[in-house]
Amino acid sequence: MSAAFDTIDRQILLDIIERIVEEDELRIIRFLLSDTVINTRINGATKERPFVSNIGTPQGDSLSPVLFSVYLENALKEVRTILPRPTNKLEKTLPTEIAYADDVDFVGLNFVDTEEVQNTLHKYNLLVNIDKTEFTTLSRAGTEYKNTKKVGTLIGDEEDVERRKRLSNAALTKLLNVWIKGDKIKRKTKLKLYRSLVKSILVYNCGTWALTKSEEEKLNAFHRKQLRKVLNIKYPVKITNSSLYNKTDSNGENCRRESEKLPKRPRRTTETRKALSQFHTLPLPVEGGMAMGS
């Protein structure tokens, strides 16, 4: 959606909040939303007379995301009344929508009337970003959907791993001068830089990956290659994997963070294949926008 936090109708929000909070809490929220002004800055100079803002929630306030979530959920409740009702067992198991902040996916086996959805959201002063809205079809016959990005992650596991490798390699190369300076920079400092600026990119959202053993081994080999660059270990110098892990205080063979729960690749049973064959469309979001379809 476009500038979702800035377009909230405060009176509608207060009417919603009034039904779910105590009077003292409502008074605090009213105080937060009242007498808000905006200053503009042009060419480094702040305009002398600020103007009053009577829509949206204050940016940077910790309560604003909660208020927006409540507001959006109320709007989506009304949207659900116009969505096609499930007609079979598979549809009943699907969520009608998947939301993350102001990104919303509408999921189903049939296309959704996007114009009707927009009109419903418009009642709440929520504007759909048409330029960032897309329809994605999930089909056994095609693989295009695997390159659809959701919250910075590609839907296809293999595709996302390869993308993460490219991005982390680019970050590693930018710090090449740091790695080759040898004893001028402490090993501990190098490893801190690597984990925060490179490895964090490599394993971003890795808990969503369901990799095969072969794919996992390739990822770990790539990780070891990066560690050797960080320590500036080049041919003909050799070092065993165990020694490498000891030198870098790594967690072992698996480069994915221990805190992540690593899902197993689901088994494709006859029932699963049959269920997947019934899918026609699965809308997925573009970062910062709103995906609509079904």
C-alpha positions as CSV (number, residue, x, y, z in Angstrom):
1,M,0.0,0.0,0.0
2,S,1.1,3.6,-0.5
3,A,2.2,5.5,2.6
4,A,-0.1,3.3,4.7
5,F,0.9,4.8,8.1
6,D,0.3,8.3,6.7
7,T,-3.2,7.7,5.4
8,I,-5.0,6.3,8.4
9,D,-8.3,8.0,9.2
10,R,-7.9,8.8,12.9
11,Q,-11.6,9.0,13.7
12,I,-12.1,5.5,12.2
13,L,-9.1,4.3,14.1
14,L,-10.4,5.7,17.4
15,D,-13.9,4.2,16.8
16,I,-12.2,0.8,16.4
17,I,-9.9,1.2,19.3
18,E,-12.7,2.3,21.6
19,R,-14.3,-1.2,21.3
20,I,-11.2,-3.1,22.5
21,V,-9.3,-1.0,25.1
22,E,-10.0,0.5,28.5
23,E,-11.0,4.2,28.9
24,D,-7.5,5.2,30.3
25,E,-5.8,3.5,27.4
26,L,-8.1,5.2,24.9
27,R,-7.3,8.5,26.5
28,I,-3.6,7.9,26.0
29,I,-4.1,7.0,22.3
30,R,-6.2,10.1,21.8
31,F,-3.4,12.2,23.3
32,L,-0.9,10.6,21.0
33,L,-2.9,11.4,17.9
34,S,-3.9,14.9,18.9
35,D,-2.2,18.2,18.1
36,T,0.4,16.7,15.7
37,V,2.2,19.1,13.5
38,I,4.7,18.7,10.6
39,N,7.7,20.8,9.9
40,T,9.1,21.0,6.3
41,R,12.7,21.6,5.4
42,I,13.6,23.2,2.1
43,N,17.3,23.5,1.1
44,G,18.3,22.8,4.7
45,A,16.1,25.5,6.1
46,T,13.1,24.7,8.3
47,K,9.9,26.4,7.4
48,E,8.9,28.8,10.2
49,R,5.2,27.9,10.3
50,P,4.5,24.1,10.7
51,F,1.1,22.8,9.5
52,V,-1.3,20.6,11.4
53,S,-1.6,16.9,10.5
54,N,-5.0,15.3,11.1
55,I,-4.4,11.9,9.4
56,G,-2.0,9.0,9.9
57,T,-0.1,7.9,13.0
58,P,3.2,9.4,14.2
59,Q,6.2,7.9,12.5
60,G,8.8,6.4,14.9
61,D,6.4,5.9,17.8
62,S,6.4,2.4,19.1
63,L,2.6,2.3,19.4
64,S,2.0,3.3,15.7
65,P,2.7,-0.2,14.2
66,V,0.2,-1.7,16.7
67,L,-2.4,0.8,15.9
68,F,-1.9,0.2,12.2
69,S,-2.2,-3.5,12.6
70,V,-5.5,-3.1,14.4
71,Y,-6.7,-0.7,11.7
72,L,-5.6,-2.9,8.8
73,E,-7.2,-6.0,10.4
74,N,-10.5,-4.2,10.7
75,A,-10.3,-3.2,7.0
76,L,-9.4,-6.8,6.0
77,K,-12.4,-8.1,7.9
78,E,-14.6,-6.2,5.5
79,V,-12.6,-7.3,2.5
80,R,-13.1,-10.9,3.4
81,T,-16.9,-10.5,3.0
82,I,-16.4,-9.7,-0.7
83,L,-13.9,-12.5,-1.4
84,P,-15.1,-15.7,-3.1
85,R,-16.2,-18.2,-0.5
86,P,-14.3,-21.6,-0.4
87,T,-16.1,-24.3,-2.4
88,N,-13.9,-27.3,-1.7
89,K,-11.8,-28.9,1.0
90,L,-8.5,-27.5,-0.4
91,E,-9.8,-23.9,-0.5
92,K,-11.0,-24.2,3.1
93,T,-7.4,-25.0,4.2
94,L,-6.0,-21.9,2.6
95,P,-5.7,-18.5,4.3
96,T,-7.7,-15.8,2.6
97,E,-4.8,-13.4,2.9
98,I,-1.2,-13.2,4.3
99,A,-0.1,-9.9,5.7
100,Y,3.2,-8.5,6.8
101,A,3.1,-4.9,7.9
102,D,1.5,-3.1,4.9
103,D,2.2,-5.9,2.4
104,V,-0.9,-8.1,1.8
105,D,-1.3,-11.3,-0.3
106,F,-4.7,-12.5,-1.3
107,V,-4.6,-16.3,-1.8
108,G,-7.0,-18.5,-3.6
109,L,-7.9,-20.7,-6.5
110,N,-9.8,-18.0,-8.4
111,F,-8.9,-14.4,-9.2
112,V,-10.1,-11.7,-6.8
113,D,-11.9,-8.6,-8.0
114,T,-9.1,-6.2,-7.4
115,E,-11.2,-3.1,-8.1
116,E,-13.8,-4.2,-5.4
117,V,-11.0,-4.8,-2.9
118,Q,-9.5,-1.3,-3.7
119,N,-12.9,0.3,-3.2
120,T,-13.4,-1.5,0.2
121,L,-9.9,-0.4,1.4
122,H,-10.6,3.1,0.1
123,K,-13.3,3.4,2.8
124,Y,-10.5,3.3,5.3
125,N,-8.4,5.7,3.3
126,L,-6.0,2.9,2.5
127,L,-4.5,3.2,-1.0
128,V,-3.3,0.2,-3.0
129,N,0.0,0.8,-4.8
130,I,-1.0,-0.3,-8.3
131,D,2.6,-0.1,-9.6
132,K,3.8,-2.6,-7.0
133,T,0.8,-5.0,-7.3
134,E,1.4,-8.2,-9.2
135,F,-0.3,-11.6,-9.8
136,T,1.8,-14.7,-9.3
137,T,0.7,-18.1,-10.6
138,L,1.8,-21.1,-8.7
139,S,1.9,-24.1,-11.1
140,R,3.6,-27.4,-11.4
141,A,4.2,-26.7,-15.0
142,G,6.1,-23.5,-14.5
143,T,8.9,-22.2,-12.2
144,E,8.5,-18.4,-12.7
145,Y,6.9,-18.1,-9.3
146,K,10.2,-19.2,-7.6
147,N,11.8,-15.9,-8.5
148,T,9.0,-13.9,-6.8
149,K,10.4,-12.0,-3.8
150,K,8.6,-11.8,-0.5
151,V,10.1,-9.8,2.4
152,G,13.5,-9.9,0.8
153,T,13.5,-13.7,0.1
154,L,12.8,-15.5,-3.2
155,I,10.1,-18.2,-3.0
156,G,12.3,-20.9,-4.6
157,D,14.8,-22.2,-2.0
158,E,17.6,-22.9,-4.6
159,E,17.0,-19.6,-6.3
160,D,17.2,-17.7,-3.0
161,V,20.4,-19.5,-1.9
162,E,22.1,-18.6,-5.2
163,R,21.0,-15.0,-4.8
164,R,22.3,-14.9,-1.2
165,K,25.6,-16.3,-2.4
166,R,25.9,-13.5,-5.0
167,L,25.0,-10.8,-2.6
168,S,27.3,-12.0,0.2
169,N,30.2,-12.3,-2.3
170,A,29.6,-8.7,-3.4
171,A,29.8,-7.6,0.3
172,L,32.9,-9.8,0.8
173,T,34.7,-8.2,-2.2
174,K,34.0,-4.7,-1.0
175,L,36.0,-5.5,2.2
176,L,38.9,-7.1,0.3
177,N,41.4,-4.6,1.6
178,V,40.4,-5.6,5.2
179,W,41.0,-9.4,4.5
180,I,44.4,-8.9,2.8
181,K,46.0,-6.7,5.4
182,G,47.2,-9.7,7.4
183,D,48.4,-8.9,10.9
184,K,47.5,-5.2,10.7
185,I,43.9,-6.1,11.6
186,K,43.2,-8.7,14.4
187,R,41.6,-11.9,13.3
188,K,38.9,-11.4,15.9
189,T,38.0,-8.0,14.3
190,K,37.9,-9.5,10.9
191,L,35.6,-12.3,12.0
192,K,33.3,-9.7,13.6
193,L,33.1,-7.8,10.4
194,Y,32.5,-10.9,8.4
195,R,29.6,-12.1,10.6
196,S,27.9,-8.7,10.7
197,L,28.5,-7.5,7.1
198,V,28.8,-10.7,5.0
199,K,27.5,-13.8,6.7
200,S,24.3,-12.0,7.8
201,I,23.5,-11.5,4.2
202,L,24.3,-15.1,3.2
203,V,22.0,-16.7,5.8
204,Y,19.3,-14.0,5.8
205,N,15.9,-15.8,6.3
206,C,17.7,-19.1,6.1
207,G,15.2,-20.7,8.5
208,T,12.7,-20.8,5.6
209,W,15.0,-22.9,3.4
210,A,14.2,-26.6,3.0
211,L,17.4,-27.8,1.4
212,T,18.5,-31.3,0.4
213,K,21.7,-32.7,1.9
214,S,23.6,-32.0,-1.3
215,E,22.4,-28.3,-1.4
216,E,23.3,-27.9,2.3
217,E,26.8,-29.3,1.6
218,K,27.3,-26.8,-1.3
219,L,26.2,-24.0,1.0
220,N,28.7,-25.0,3.7
221,A,31.5,-25.3,1.1
222,F,30.7,-21.8,-0.1
223,H,30.8,-20.6,3.5
224,R,34.2,-22.2,4.1
225,K,35.5,-20.6,0.9
226,Q,34.6,-17.2,2.3
227,L,36.2,-18.0,5.6
228,R,39.5,-18.8,3.9
229,K,39.3,-15.4,2.1
230,V,38.7,-13.7,5.4
231,L,41.8,-15.4,6.9
232,N,43.7,-14.7,3.6
233,I,44.5,-18.4,3.1
234,K,45.5,-19.0,-0.5
235,Y,47.0,-21.8,-2.5
236,P,49.5,-23.5,-1.9
237,V,48.7,-23.0,1.8
238,K,46.3,-25.7,3.0
239,I,44.1,-26.0,6.1
240,T,41.7,-28.7,7.1
241,N,38.0,-27.8,7.6
242,S,38.1,-28.6,11.3
243,S,41.2,-26.3,11.7
244,L,39.4,-23.6,9.8
245,Y,36.3,-23.9,12.0
246,N,38.6,-23.7,15.1
247,K,40.4,-20.6,13.9
248,T,37.1,-18.8,13.1
249,D,35.2,-20.0,16.2
250,S,32.5,-21.3,13.8
251,N,29.6,-23.5,14.8
252,G,30.7,-26.5,12.8
253,E,29.7,-28.0,9.5
254,N,26.4,-26.1,9.3
255,C,26.8,-22.4,8.5
256,R,23.2,-21.6,9.3
257,R,22.6,-20.1,12.6
258,E,21.9,-22.4,15.5
259,S,18.9,-20.3,16.5
260,E,17.2,-21.1,13.2
261,K,14.9,-24.1,13.0
262,L,15.9,-25.8,9.8
263,P,12.8,-27.3,8.0
264,K,13.1,-30.6,6.3
265,R,12.2,-30.9,2.6
266,P,8.5,-32.1,2.6
267,R,7.8,-35.5,1.2
268,R,5.8,-35.5,-2.0
269,T,3.1,-38.0,-1.3
270,T,0.3,-38.8,-3.8
271,E,-2.0,-36.7,-1.7
272,T,0.4,-33.8,-1.7
273,R,0.8,-34.0,-5.5
274,K,-2.9,-34.1,-6.0
275,A,-3.4,-31.1,-3.8
276,L,-0.7,-29.1,-5.6
277,S,-2.2,-29.9,-9.0
278,Q,-5.4,-28.1,-8.0
279,F,-3.6,-24.8,-7.5
280,H,-4.1,-22.2,-10.2
281,T,-2.8,-19.0,-8.7
282,L,-1.0,-17.9,-5.6
283,P,-0.5,-14.2,-5.3
284,L,2.7,-13.0,-3.6
285,P,3.8,-9.5,-2.6
286,V,6.4,-7.3,-4.0
287,E,8.4,-5.6,-1.3
288,G,6.8,-2.4,-0.2
289,G,3.6,-3.0,-2.2
290,M,0.5,-5.0,-2.1
291,A,-0.1,-8.2,-4.1
292,M,-3.6,-8.9,-5.1
293,G,-5.1,-11.8,-6.9
294,S,-5.9,-15.3,-6.1
